[in-house]
Amino acid sequence: MSTDSEFFLEGMSFTVGGEVLPARKVYWARFAPCGCMCGVSMMTEDTITEKQAWTEFSGNARMVKRDKELGYTMRMMAKPIPKDFGECTHSPKWGVEPVPTPPGYAWAAETFSRGASSLHLVPLTPLDEDEAKAQNSEWAEPGDRKVASVCDRRSQSVWGWSRRWHRTEGKLECATCLKLARAQTLPGMGGAV
């Protein structure tokens, strides 16, 4: 069992802004593309390097790559953590446009496919949480038909698609589905997905 001293790397120090500080006095700060601090991680044995800090915040390598491409950055900072940490008044929030979702569609993961690593855009209407519980279904549509993703790479029964966090966590949107969603939702780009 580790103690707080072991957890906070007793005896290790880091240089921040030209000052040498013990590990317990530094942290990793994640900054959104707009410049607002959107995440912090204490300096621990799991986050000694910047690469480890990226993994702590973003998850897998695909998500780290995506976040860097979006403009997120990581910096080692000296405590104290600012009181306004986690607040953003920019539009769009954090300087990142939300993933587009055309009306009548949803981003979902396959539930019956091993190794499926992407979210796909599917022509399904999600039910709100209370309706989903009452109907024992995530979707407004009947569960006995096949539904293909807009990229036509995946096809499952309605029951084979899920928006639940444990199905979607760690998965990025399919690039083809995302391109088609952007074309559908941008002004002046009408037409069917």
Buried (B, 14 or more C-beta within 10 A) or exposed (E): EEEEEEBBBEEEBBEBEEEEBBBBBBBBBBBBBBEBBBBBBBBBEEBBEEEBBBBBBBBEEBBBEBBEEEBBEBEBBEEEBEEEEEEBEEEEBBBBEEBBBBEEBBBBBBBEEEEBEBBBBBBBEBBEEEEBEEEEBBBBBEBEEEBEBBBEEBBBBBBBBBBEEEBBEEBBBBEBBBBBBBBBBEEEEEEEB
